[in-house]
Amino acid sequence: MADEEAEQDRSERSDASSALNALTTRLGDIAAALRTSQESPADVSMDCITVTT
C-alpha cells in the first residue's frame, strides 16, 4: 500500500511539473510575440490564445 501511495505521489508531481513546463513555454512564446509585434499587447495575447484553443 505504501508503494502504491508513493507511486501516485510521484505521478502527481510529474504531472504538475509537466504542466508547469508547458506553461513556461507558452508564456515564453507569448512574450516573444509581444516583443516583436506591431499590434497592441491585448491583440497579440488574444491571437496567442486563439491559436492554442
PDB file with one MODEL, atoms N, CA, C and O in Angstrom:
MODEL        1
ATOM      1  N   MET A   1       0.818  -1.190   0.000  1.00  0.00           N
ATOM      2  CA  MET A   1       0.000   0.000   0.000  1.00  0.00           C
ATOM      3  C   MET A   1       0.863   1.256   0.000  1.00  0.00           C
ATOM      4  O   MET A   1       0.567   2.208  -0.722  1.00  0.00           O
ATOM      5  N   ALA A   2       1.907   1.271   0.785  1.00  0.00           N
ATOM      6  CA  ALA A   2       2.797   2.427   0.827  1.00  0.00           C
ATOM      7  C   ALA A   2       3.466   2.637  -0.524  1.00  0.00           C
ATOM      8  O   ALA A   2       3.676   3.773  -0.948  1.00  0.00           O
ATOM      9  N   ASP A   3       3.803   1.536  -1.201  1.00  0.00           N
ATOM     10  CA  ASP A   3       4.414   1.643  -2.527  1.00  0.00           C
ATOM     11  C   ASP A   3       3.456   2.296  -3.525  1.00  0.00           C
ATOM     12  O   ASP A   3       3.862   3.125  -4.340  1.00  0.00           O
ATOM     13  N   GLU A   4       2.188   1.915  -3.450  1.00  0.00           N
ATOM     14  CA  GLU A   4       1.188   2.495  -4.351  1.00  0.00           C
ATOM     15  C   GLU A   4       1.023   3.988  -4.095  1.00  0.00           C
ATOM     16  O   GLU A   4       0.907   4.772  -5.037  1.00  0.00           O
ATOM     17  N   GLU A   5       1.011   4.383  -2.823  1.00  0.00           N
ATOM     18  CA  GLU A   5       0.876   5.797  -2.476  1.00  0.00           C
ATOM     19  C   GLU A   5       2.092   6.587  -2.943  1.00  0.00           C
ATOM     20  O   GLU A   5       1.953   7.704  -3.441  1.00  0.00           O
ATOM     21  N   ALA A   6       3.262   6.023  -2.789  1.00  0.00           N
ATOM     22  CA  ALA A   6       4.480   6.694  -3.232  1.00  0.00           C
ATOM     23  C   ALA A   6       4.486   6.857  -4.745  1.00  0.00           C
ATOM     24  O   ALA A   6       4.882   7.905  -5.254  1.00  0.00           O
ATOM     25  N   GLU A   7       4.057   5.841  -5.460  1.00  0.00           N
ATOM     26  CA  GLU A   7       3.995   5.911  -6.920  1.00  0.00           C
ATOM     27  C   GLU A   7       2.993   6.975  -7.365  1.00  0.00           C
ATOM     28  O   GLU A   7       3.265   7.738  -8.291  1.00  0.00           O
ATOM     29  N   GLN A   8       1.842   7.024  -6.710  1.00  0.00           N
ATOM     30  CA  GLN A   8       0.824   8.026  -7.052  1.00  0.00           C
ATOM     31  C   GLN A   8       1.364   9.432  -6.788  1.00  0.00           C
ATOM     32  O   GLN A   8       1.142  10.339  -7.589  1.00  0.00           O
ATOM     33  N   ASP A   9       2.063   9.616  -5.682  1.00  0.00           N
ATOM     34  CA  ASP A   9       2.637  10.915  -5.340  1.00  0.00           C
ATOM     35  C   ASP A   9       3.644  11.353  -6.397  1.00  0.00           C
ATOM     36  O   ASP A   9       3.653  12.515  -6.802  1.00  0.00           O
ATOM     37  N   ARG A  10       4.492  10.429  -6.845  1.00  0.00           N
ATOM     38  CA  ARG A  10       5.479  10.739  -7.897  1.00  0.00           C
ATOM     39  C   ARG A  10       4.774  11.105  -9.195  1.00  0.00           C
ATOM     40  O   ARG A  10       5.195  12.023  -9.898  1.00  0.00           O
ATOM     41  N   SER A  11       3.714  10.393  -9.507  1.00  0.00           N
ATOM     42  CA  SER A  11       2.959  10.656 -10.728  1.00  0.00           C
ATOM     43  C   SER A  11       2.325  12.041 -10.690  1.00  0.00           C
ATOM     44  O   SER A  11       2.350  12.767 -11.683  1.00  0.00           O
ATOM     45  N   GLU A  12       1.759  12.405  -9.549  1.00  0.00           N
ATOM     46  CA  GLU A  12       1.137  13.725  -9.410  1.00  0.00           C
ATOM     47  C   GLU A  12       2.178  14.827  -9.544  1.00  0.00           C
ATOM     48  O   GLU A  12       1.913  15.850 -10.176  1.00  0.00           O
ATOM     49  N   ARG A  13       3.356  14.636  -8.961  1.00  0.00           N
ATOM     50  CA  ARG A  13       4.421  15.632  -9.084  1.00  0.00           C
ATOM     51  C   ARG A  13       4.895  15.734 -10.520  1.00  0.00           C
ATOM     52  O   ARG A  13       5.189  16.827 -11.004  1.00  0.00           O
ATOM     53  N   SER A  14       4.971  14.604 -11.203  1.00  0.00           N
ATOM     54  CA  SER A  14       5.383  14.600 -12.601  1.00  0.00           C
ATOM     55  C   SER A  14       4.368  15.342 -13.461  1.00  0.00           C
ATOM     56  O   SER A  14       4.745  16.113 -14.343  1.00  0.00           O
ATOM     57  N   ASP A  15       3.080  15.111 -13.206  1.00  0.00           N
ATOM     58  CA  ASP A  15       2.027  15.811 -13.943  1.00  0.00           C
ATOM     59  C   ASP A  15       2.112  17.316 -13.716  1.00  0.00           C
ATOM     60  O   ASP A  15       1.991  18.098 -14.659  1.00  0.00           O
ATOM     61  N   ALA A  16       2.319  17.721 -12.469  1.00  0.00           N
ATOM     62  CA  ALA A  16       2.421  19.144 -12.144  1.00  0.00           C
ATOM     63  C   ALA A  16       3.653  19.750 -12.809  1.00  0.00           C
ATOM     64  O   ALA A  16       3.598  20.868 -13.321  1.00  0.00           O
ATOM     65  N   SER A  17       4.746  19.024 -12.802  1.00  0.00           N
ATOM     66  CA  SER A  17       5.970  19.505 -13.434  1.00  0.00           C
ATOM     67  C   SER A  17       5.785  19.665 -14.938  1.00  0.00           C
ATOM     68  O   SER A  17       6.250  20.643 -15.523  1.00  0.00           O
ATOM     69  N   SER A  18       5.116  18.718 -15.556  1.00  0.00           N
ATOM     70  CA  SER A  18       4.848  18.804 -16.993  1.00  0.00           C
ATOM     71  C   SER A  18       3.968  20.002 -17.314  1.00  0.00           C
ATOM     72  O   SER A  18       4.200  20.706 -18.298  1.00  0.00           O
ATOM     73  N   ALA A  19       2.969  20.229 -16.491  1.00  0.00           N
ATOM     74  CA  ALA A  19       2.074  21.375 -16.700  1.00  0.00           C
ATOM     75  C   ALA A  19       2.831  22.686 -16.549  1.00  0.00           C
ATOM     76  O   ALA A  19       2.637  23.611 -17.337  1.00  0.00           O
ATOM     77  N   LEU A  20       3.690  22.770 -15.544  1.00  0.00           N
ATOM     78  CA  LEU A  20       4.481  23.988 -15.356  1.00  0.00           C
ATOM     79  C   LEU A  20       5.430  24.222 -16.523  1.00  0.00           C
ATOM     80  O   LEU A  20       5.607  25.359 -16.961  1.00  0.00           O
ATOM     81  N   ASN A  21       6.034  23.169 -17.022  1.00  0.00           N
ATOM     82  CA  ASN A  21       6.922  23.305 -18.178  1.00  0.00           C
ATOM     83  C   ASN A  21       6.162  23.788 -19.402  1.00  0.00           C
ATOM     84  O   ASN A  21       6.654  24.638 -20.145  1.00  0.00           O
ATOM     85  N   ALA A  22       4.970  23.255 -19.616  1.00  0.00           N
ATOM     86  CA  ALA A  22       4.156  23.680 -20.759  1.00  0.00           C
ATOM     87  C   ALA A  22       3.756  25.146 -20.620  1.00  0.00           C
ATOM     88  O   ALA A  22       3.788  25.894 -21.597  1.00  0.00           O
ATOM     89  N   LEU A  23       3.381  25.555 -19.415  1.00  0.00           N
ATOM     90  CA  LEU A  23       3.013  26.954 -19.193  1.00  0.00           C
ATOM     91  C   LEU A  23       4.203  27.886 -19.377  1.00  0.00           C
ATOM     92  O   LEU A  23       4.065  28.968 -19.947  1.00  0.00           O
ATOM     93  N   THR A  24       5.365  27.473 -18.900  1.00  0.00           N
ATOM     94  CA  THR A  24       6.568  28.279 -19.071  1.00  0.00           C
ATOM     95  C   THR A  24       6.876  28.481 -20.546  1.00  0.00           C
ATOM     96  O   THR A  24       7.207  29.587 -20.972  1.00  0.00           O
ATOM     97  N   THR A  25       6.768  27.412 -21.323  1.00  0.00           N
ATOM     98  CA  THR A  25       6.995  27.501 -22.767  1.00  0.00           C
ATOM     99  C   THR A  25       5.980  28.423 -23.411  1.00  0.00           C
ATOM    100  O   THR A  25       6.334  29.267 -24.235  1.00  0.00           O
ATOM    101  N   ARG A  26       4.731  28.266 -23.043  1.00  0.00           N
ATOM    102  CA  ARG A  26       3.654  29.086 -23.625  1.00  0.00           C
ATOM    103  C   ARG A  26       3.846  30.557 -23.290  1.00  0.00           C
ATOM    104  O   ARG A  26       3.673  31.415 -24.155  1.00  0.00           O
ATOM    105  N   LEU A  27       4.201  30.860 -22.044  1.00  0.00           N
ATOM    106  CA  LEU A  27       4.442  32.248 -21.654  1.00  0.00           C
ATOM    107  C   LEU A  27       5.633  32.832 -22.404  1.00  0.00           C
ATOM    108  O   LEU A  27       5.620  34.006 -22.772  1.00  0.00           O
ATOM    109  N   GLY A  28       6.651  32.029 -22.629  1.00  0.00           N
ATOM    110  CA  GLY A  28       7.792  32.480 -23.425  1.00  0.00           C
ATOM    111  C   GLY A  28       7.383  32.806 -24.848  1.00  0.00           C
ATOM    112  O   GLY A  28       7.842  33.797 -25.417  1.00  0.00           O
ATOM    113  N   ASP A  29       6.520  31.976 -25.429  1.00  0.00           N
ATOM    114  CA  ASP A  29       6.021  32.231 -26.785  1.00  0.00           C
ATOM    115  C   ASP A  29       5.237  33.537 -26.846  1.00  0.00           C
ATOM    116  O   ASP A  29       5.397  34.321 -27.781  1.00  0.00           O
ATOM    117  N   ILE A  30       4.393  33.765 -25.847  1.00  0.00           N
ATOM    118  CA  ILE A  30       3.598  34.994 -25.813  1.00  0.00           C
ATOM    119  C   ILE A  30       4.506  36.205 -25.626  1.00  0.00           C
ATOM    120  O   ILE A  30       4.314  37.227 -26.286  1.00  0.00           O
ATOM    121  N   ALA A  31       5.482  36.107 -24.746  1.00  0.00           N
ATOM    122  CA  ALA A  31       6.409  37.213 -24.518  1.00  0.00           C
ATOM    123  C   ALA A  31       7.171  37.553 -25.794  1.00  0.00           C
ATOM    124  O   ALA A  31       7.352  38.729 -26.112  1.00  0.00           O
ATOM    125  N   ALA A  32       7.616  36.539 -26.524  1.00  0.00           N
ATOM    126  CA  ALA A  32       8.326  36.775 -27.783  1.00  0.00           C
ATOM    127  C   ALA A  32       7.412  37.445 -28.798  1.00  0.00           C
ATOM    128  O   ALA A  32       7.835  38.353 -29.513  1.00  0.00           O
ATOM    129  N   ALA A  33       6.164  37.004 -28.863  1.00  0.00           N
ATOM    130  CA  ALA A  33       5.206  37.610 -29.789  1.00  0.00           C
ATOM    131  C   ALA A  33       4.959  39.070 -29.426  1.00  0.00           C
ATOM    132  O   ALA A  33       4.840  39.918 -30.310  1.00  0.00           O
ATOM    133  N   LEU A  34       4.881  39.361 -28.146  1.00  0.00           N
ATOM    134  CA  LEU A  34       4.666  40.743 -27.712  1.00  0.00           C
ATOM    135  C   LEU A  34       5.860  41.632 -28.045  1.00  0.00           C
ATOM    136  O   LEU A  34       5.688  42.788 -28.431  1.00  0.00           O
ATOM    137  N   ARG A  35       7.065  41.094 -27.897  1.00  0.00           N
ATOM    138  CA  ARG A  35       8.271  41.881 -28.179  1.00  0.00           C
ATOM    139  C   ARG A  35       8.404  42.219 -29.655  1.00  0.00           C
ATOM    140  O   ARG A  35       8.889  43.296 -30.001  1.00  0.00           O
ATOM    141  N   THR A  36       7.986  41.328 -30.514  1.00  0.00           N
ATOM    142  CA  THR A  36       8.220  41.510 -31.948  1.00  0.00           C
ATOM    143  C   THR A  36       7.013  42.038 -32.711  1.00  0.00           C
ATOM    144  O   THR A  36       7.103  42.264 -33.918  1.00  0.00           O
ATOM    145  N   SER A  37       5.904  42.236 -32.043  1.00  0.00           N
ATOM    146  CA  SER A  37       4.671  42.610 -32.727  1.00  0.00           C
ATOM    147  C   SER A  37       4.496  44.121 -32.834  1.00  0.00           C
ATOM    148  O   SER A  37       4.945  44.880 -31.975  1.00  0.00           O
ATOM    149  N   GLN A  38       3.839  44.532 -33.901  1.00  0.00           N
ATOM    150  CA  GLN A  38       3.445  45.926 -34.075  1.00  0.00           C
ATOM    151  C   GLN A  38       2.040  46.155 -33.514  1.00  0.00           C
ATOM    152  O   GLN A  38       1.603  47.297 -33.373  1.00  0.00           O
ATOM    153  N   GLU A  39       1.340  45.074 -33.198  1.00  0.00           N
ATOM    154  CA  GLU A  39      -0.020  45.162 -32.669  1.00  0.00           C
ATOM    155  C   GLU A  39       0.009  45.501 -31.181  1.00  0.00           C
ATOM    156  O   GLU A  39       1.053  45.439 -30.532  1.00  0.00           O
ATOM    157  N   SER A  40      -1.156  45.859 -30.660  1.00  0.00           N
ATOM    158  CA  SER A  40      -1.253  46.122 -29.224  1.00  0.00           C
ATOM    159  C   SER A  40      -1.062  44.807 -28.462  1.00  0.00           C
ATOM    160  O   SER A  40      -1.379  43.738 -28.983  1.00  0.00           O
ATOM    161  N   PRO A  41      -0.547  44.883 -27.235  1.00  0.00           N
ATOM    162  CA  PRO A  41      -0.367  43.656 -26.443  1.00  0.00           C
ATOM    163  C   PRO A  41      -1.656  42.855 -26.274  1.00  0.00           C
ATOM    164  O   PRO A  41      -1.623  41.624 -26.282  1.00  0.00           O
ATOM    165  N   ALA A  42      -2.780  43.534 -26.124  1.00  0.00           N
ATOM    166  CA  ALA A  42      -4.054  42.820 -25.960  1.00  0.00           C
ATOM    167  C   ALA A  42      -4.385  42.010 -27.207  1.00  0.00           C
ATOM    168  O   ALA A  42      -4.833  40.868 -27.104  1.00  0.00           O
ATOM    169  N   ASP A  43      -4.165  42.597 -28.397  1.00  0.00           N
ATOM    170  CA  ASP A  43      -4.447  41.881 -29.639  1.00  0.00           C
ATOM    171  C   ASP A  43      -3.527  40.675 -29.805  1.00  0.00           C
ATOM    172  O   ASP A  43      -3.971  39.598 -30.201  1.00  0.00           O
ATOM    173  N   VAL A  44      -2.249  40.859 -29.501  1.00  0.00           N
ATOM    174  CA  VAL A  44      -1.289  39.761 -29.631  1.00  0.00           C
ATOM    175  C   VAL A  44      -1.646  38.628 -28.683  1.00  0.00           C
ATOM    176  O   VAL A  44      -1.631  37.462 -29.077  1.00  0.00           O
ATOM    177  N   SER A  45      -1.970  38.958 -27.432  1.00  0.00           N
ATOM    178  CA  SER A  45      -2.283  37.902 -26.468  1.00  0.00           C
ATOM    179  C   SER A  45      -3.554  37.162 -26.862  1.00  0.00           C
ATOM    180  O   SER A  45      -3.646  35.951 -26.661  1.00  0.00           O
ATOM    181  N   MET A  46      -4.529  37.863 -27.417  1.00  0.00           N
ATOM    182  CA  MET A  46      -5.751  37.192 -27.877  1.00  0.00           C
ATOM    183  C   MET A  46      -5.449  36.285 -29.070  1.00  0.00           C
ATOM    184  O   MET A  46      -6.023  35.202 -29.186  1.00  0.00           O
ATOM    185  N   ASP A  47      -4.549  36.720 -29.959  1.00  0.00           N
ATOM    186  CA  ASP A  47      -4.148  35.870 -31.082  1.00  0.00           C
ATOM    187  C   ASP A  47      -3.489  34.595 -30.574  1.00  0.00           C
ATOM    188  O   ASP A  47      -3.744  33.513 -31.103  1.00  0.00           O
ATOM    189  N   CYS A  48      -2.648  34.712 -29.559  1.00  0.00           N
ATOM    190  CA  CYS A  48      -1.966  33.544 -28.998  1.00  0.00           C
ATOM    191  C   CYS A  48      -2.963  32.592 -28.358  1.00  0.00           C
ATOM    192  O   CYS A  48      -2.823  31.375 -28.475  1.00  0.00           O
ATOM    193  N   ILE A  49      -3.952  33.126 -27.693  1.00  0.00           N
ATOM    194  CA  ILE A  49      -4.968  32.279 -27.065  1.00  0.00           C
ATOM    195  C   ILE A  49      -5.782  31.571 -28.131  1.00  0.00           C
ATOM    196  O   ILE A  49      -6.076  30.382 -27.999  1.00  0.00           O
ATOM    197  N   THR A  50      -6.147  32.278 -29.175  1.00  0.00           N
ATOM    198  CA  THR A  50      -6.959  31.713 -30.245  1.00  0.00           C
ATOM    199  C   THR A  50      -6.238  30.568 -30.940  1.00  0.00           C
ATOM    200  O   THR A  50      -6.858  29.564 -31.291  1.00  0.00           O
ATOM    201  N   VAL A  51      -4.942  30.711 -31.141  1.00  0.00           N
ATOM    202  CA  VAL A  51      -4.168  29.690 -31.841  1.00  0.00           C
ATOM    203  C   VAL A  51      -4.128  28.390 -31.051  1.00  0.00           C
ATOM    204  O   VAL A  51      -4.145  27.312 -31.645  1.00  0.00           O
ATOM    205  N   THR A  52      -4.076  28.469 -29.725  1.00  0.00           N
ATOM    206  CA  THR A  52      -3.901  27.263 -28.914  1.00  0.00           C
ATOM    207  C   THR A  52      -5.201  26.568 -28.572  1.00  0.00           C
ATOM    208  O   THR A  52      -5.174  25.435 -28.089  1.00  0.00           O
ATOM    209  N   THR A  53      -6.344  27.205 -28.803  1.00  0.00           N
ATOM    210  CA  THR A  53      -7.596  26.557 -28.420  1.00  0.00           C
ATOM    211  C   THR A  53      -8.276  25.920 -29.593  1.00  0.00           C
ATOM    212  O   THR A  53      -9.346  25.331 -29.441  1.00  0.00           O
TER     213      THR A  53
ENDMDL
END
